[in-house]
């Protein structure tokens, strides 16, 4: 994996950073941020750095996955935010395309994997009606065990299962991923002997993809989780330096923080040129937004996908406000490049395509977009990936997680908390009548201002 930031620098890009700053003030600032992160890590506050080396946990996750994998046709994960986005990203990136539509042989006898991350009855009801719940395992993922959306889905599904298989057999259709010692799910699991996997206390939800939160649904569908963690470990080792130009996560964090605070570019577009990484952009969106959007400041992450969004968002990127940095994810040919046949050579609009491949077309689109942005004076970064496999994806997860905590240190905010989310949770509890919480008064209830 290579992080190419040439198109963030002047004079090549009109809005670029002076390269001298990367060995001067920006390097010094990053060294301070690196030391601040390392100090928190040594105190045990930032646990995701150490996940690649937890071999005992990995073995346990694989054993539990193997024990369940052949029992069920379907696995449905119940989890929202970081409890669901990582599993979706792993599924979309590493499993065969259209996984859930394939027959048993086409899935190598592994189960289908669904993720319910939103309690929308228009989605939940039809899925539960379509699946054979007797052949379905539900992975309930909530570190606290109090996530309203996830627990509501659990209650709905538990009742349906009880009617279908009997209360005494319900426990056989659940596995909980939660806190190792406390919370509602832990209480239920202990009381009813439901299998559980533990989320490390020092790893927050949006950083949890390399814990059992993401590892178990990956393992149960046949993903090589050892390779995933090996890739993450290799990236963690690359980032063990306070020298800015030797630390890929440091470069990413420093340049994007500089763009936000000094260059008036707080919108950070992540644009993978790969359908398999489309969900990665959504995973990044939560990681970057929830970690860094605090104290009246912070960047706004924007997901896009190439070449699809060349026909929708790139017009804005080219000629709209000069407030964006585009981060391209480029993947070298991975599998059949799909040759384009030389048909209709007499038609100018088609003839030039013959003899090329779809892979060549897609990469040409990416390179052309980056160059067009450069000519318009608009900066970009390109992260080059050899292929999309478990090791590469593990490295990519780790790169962005490390960059996030560095960016938090540079901005002077805590990237591990989410105080802005908590108010909405408390108000929801009040509206639904949870003990100890009051419903809001709603200050906008004046009927004059409704149309």
N, C-alpha and C positions, 0 to 999 in steps of 0.2 A: 504494500500500500504506500502510495506517495501523495503527499499534500503539496500541490503546486500552487504557490501564491504569487507567481510572477505578475499576474494581472491585478494584483492589489497594490503594485508599486509604481511610482513615477520613475522616469518620465514616460514609461510605456502606456500608462493610463492617466488621463488628465486629473482625475480625482484620487490618484494613488498616493501612497505613503512614501515619504523620502526614505530610501533604503538605509541611510545612515542612522536613522532613528532605531532601527532594529538591533544595532550594536551599541546604542547610546541609551537615551532615557527609557525607551520601551523595554529594552533588555533589563535594565535595572528595576523597573517597575514589576516586570514579570518575576524576577528573582525574589522580590519581597513577597509576591503572591504565592509563589511556590513554597517558600518557607512557612507562610501562614497555613497553607493547606497541609503540609507535612506535620506541623505542630498539632493540628486537629486530628490528623490520622494517627499520630502516635498516642493520642489520648483515647483512641478507640471510637471517635465520633463519626468517622467516615469509613464504613465497612466495605463498600463495593470494591475498593482497590484489592482486597485480599481474597475475593471470591474465586479467582482462578486456582488458588492453591488449597482449596478445601476439598481434598480428595475423598475424605470420609463421607461428606455430604453428597458428593457426586455419586459415589457408589450406592448410597442409600436411595437416592432419587432413581437411579437406574434399576435397582432391585424392585422398587415399588412399581415403576413403570412396567417392567417385565412381568410382574405378577398380575397386573391388571390388563395388559395390552391385548391379550387374546380372549378375554372374557366378554368384551363388549364390542358392539359394532360402531357405537358413537360415544365420543367424549364431548361434553358441553362444559365449557369453563364459564363460571359466573364471576365476573370481576369488572371493575370500572377503572379508568385512568391507567396508572402503571400496572394495575393488577390484570389488565386485559390487553393493553397495547403491545406489550412485549411478545405475548403469545401469538397475537395476530401477525406481528412482523416476522417472527420465526416461521410460522406456518406459510405465509405468503412467499417468503424468500427461499425456504429450504425444502419444502414439500413439492411434489410434482404439481404442475398447473392443474387447476380445477380438481383439486384433491377430493373434495367431498362429493363430486359428481362421478368419480371413478368407481368401478365395481371392486369387490374385495381383492381380486387378483391384481388389479391395477394399482391398489394401495399396498401391495405386498403383505396383505392380511393385517395391516395396522388399521386402527379405527379412524373414522371421520373425526374432524375436530371443528367444533363450532364455538364461538365466543359470544355470549350475551353480556353486553356492557352497557345497555341502556334499557330501563324498564318501560319500554314502549309496548303497550299491549298489542299494537298492530304488527309488531315483530315477534314478540314472545309467544303469543297464543298460537299463531300459525306454525311456528317451529315445533312447539310441544305437541301440537295435533298431528304433525307429519311424522315425527320420530316415533319409533317403537321404544317407549320408555323402559320396557322390560329388558332391553338390550342397550341401555344407555347409562353411562357413568357421569356423575356431575361433580366437577372440581370447583368447590366454593373457595374463592380467594379473597380474603380480607384480613390484613394484618391485625387490625383493631377488633374485628368481629362485630363492628357496629355500623359499617357502611350501609346506609339506608337502602340504596338501590340494590346492592348485592343481597342483603338479607331479605328484602322483600321477594326477590326472585327465588331465593332458597325456600321461603315459606310456601310460595305458590307451588313450586315443584314438589316439595315434600308432601303436600296434601294430595297432589295428583298421584304420586307414587304409592302413597298409603292406600288409596282407593284401588289402585291397579294390582299391587303385589302384596298388600297386607302390611300393617304397621311393623310386624316382626322382621320383615325383609327389607325395609326401607334403608337401614344402615348400610346394606351391601351395595347401594347405588351412589354412595357419597365418599369423597375424599376431601378433607379440608386442608387448605394452606393458610396458616395463620401464625400468630405470636406463639412462641414456645411455651409460655407459662400462663397467659391471662387472656381475657376477652370472652365474648359470648360463644364463639365457635370452639374455643378451647374447652369451655365449660360443657358444651353439648357433646363434644368428642369424648371427653373423659367419662361423662355419664353414660354414653351409649356405645362406647368402644368403636367409634368411627375412626378409620385410619387418618393420620394427619402428617403433614410436612410442615416444617418450621421456617419462618422468615427470620433471618438474623435481626435482633433488635436495633442494630446500628446501620441498617440498610432501609432507606425509605422507599415507598412504593414506586416512584418514577425511576429509581436506580436499581430496581429489583429484578430485572430481566435475567440476570445471571445467577439468581437464587432459585429455589424450587418453584417460585412463582412462574418463571419462564421455562426453567429446565424440565420440569415434569411434563407439561403438555408437549414439549418438544420430544422428550425421550419416549413418551408413550406412542408417538407417531413415527418413531424410527430415526429421529435426528441423532447424529453423533455428538452428544453433549460434551464428551471429552475433547473433541476437536474444537468445539465452540469455546470452551474454557481455555484451551491451549492458545487459540488465536487472541483471546482477551489478555492472557498472561504475557504473550509476546509484546502486545502494545503497551501494557502496563510497564514492562521493563524498558521499552523505548522512551517512556516519559519520566524515567527516574533521573532527571537532571534539571538544574536551575538555569542551564544555558539555553536561552530562548531558541536559537536557531538549530538546536539539536533535539528539541522537544516538540513533536508534531501537535500535541494537544495545546501546548503553550503558544505556539504560533497561531493556531486557530482562535484560541481565546483572546490573545492579545490584539490581533488584527480586528476581530469582530467587536471587541470592547472599544478599541480606538475608533472604529467606524461609528459606533453608537454615540460615544461621548464627545468626540472631537471633530468628526467629519459630517455630522448630521445625517447619518445613515443607520437608523435604529431598526430597519426592517431587514431581516435576514431570511432569504429565500433558499430553501433546500430543494434542489431540483435533480433527482436521480433520473438518468437516462436508462431506466430499466423498470419494467413493470413489476419485477420481483422485489424491488426496493421501494415501491410506491408507499407501502405501509410504514417503512422506516421513516419517511418524511413526517408522518403523523406521530410516530413515537418521539421523534426529535421535537416536534411542536410542543408537546406537553413538557418534555424535559427542560427545554430552553425557557418557555414562558413561565411555568410554575416555579422554577428555580430562581429566575433573575428578575421577574417583574415585581419589584418591591420598592417601597420608600419613594414613590412618585417617579420612578425611573425604570429603565429596563428595555431590552430589545423586544421586537415583535417578530416571532418566527412565522414564516409563510410557506406552506408546502406547495410544491408544483411538481409536474412530471414531464419529462421530455420524451417524445417530441409533442405530446398532446397539448401542453400549455404554451408551445410556440404559437398556437393558433388561438390563444385566449389571453394569457397574462403577459407575454413578452412585449406586446405593444406598450403596455404600461411600464415595463422594466426599461424599455428603450427611450420612451418619450414622455413618461410621466415624471413625477417629482424625483429629484436626485437623492432619494432617501433609502436606497436599497443596496445590499450586497447579495450577489447570487453565488451560492455554493453548489457547484455541479458534482454529481457522483457519476463517474465514467467507468464503465465495465468493458473490459476487453472481450473479444468473441468467446462466448461460453456456450458450447454446444453447436448445433447445426446453424450456420449463418443464414440459411435459406437463400438460395440463388434466385435472382430476378431474371426471368426468361427474356430473350431478345425478340419480343413480338412487336409488330407494328413499327418497324424501323423507319418507315416513311413518314411517320407522325413525329414532328419535332418534340412535342410535349412528352412523348413516351420513349422515343428511340434511345435517348441518352441513358436510360435506366438499365437497359439490357446489358448483361455481363457483370453487373454489380450484385451485391447481396443486401438483404434487409439490415443486417448488422452494420454493413458499410454505410448504408443510408442513414441509420440512426446515429452513428458516431459522427458522420459528416454534419448532420443537423446540430449536434452538440458543439462541435468545433466552430461551426459557422456562427452559432448564437453567441458563444464566448467572444469571438472576434468582432461581431457586430456591436456587442456591448463595449468592447475596448475602443472601437472607433468612435463610439458615442461618448467616450470618457467615463464609462461606468465600470466599477471594479467587480472582479469575481475571483473565486477560488475554485480549483478543480481537485477533487480527491480521486485518484486513479486506483481502481481495483482490478486485480488480475482476473478474478472471477467471483461469482456469488456462491460461496460454500460456507460450511459451518465455521471454519477457522477465520475466514475473511469477515464474516458477520460478527463474530465475537470480537475481533479487533476493532471493527467499526463502532460497536456498542461502547467498548471501553474508551476509544478515542473521544467520543462525544461526551461521555460521562465525566471523564477527567477534564476536558475543556470546560465543562459547565462549572465545576467547582473552582477551577482557576478563574473563570470569568466572574464568579461570585466574589472571590477574594479581591480581584481588581476593582470591582464596583463597590466594595465595602458592604455587601449584603450577605445574609446567610442563605446559601443555595439549598439548604436542607429542610427549611421550614416552609409553610404555606399559610400564613395567618389570614390572607385575604379569602381563602377558601372556607375557613372555619365559620365565619359569620353566616354565610349562606346555609351551611349545615345546621347551625343552631336555629335559624329561622325556620328551616324545613321541619326540624323536630317540633318546634312550637306549633306550626300549622297542623301537624299530624297528631298533636296531643301527647307527645312524649313527656313523661313525668320529669319535672324540674326545668322545663323550657316553656317560655311564654310566646304566644303568637305575636307577630309584628302588627303594628297599627296601620301600616300602609299610608304614607303621607300623600299619595297621589289620588286619593279616592274622591276628589271633588267632581261631581257629575257634570259640571259646566265644561270641563276640559276633556270630554269624551265625544267622539263623533260617530 
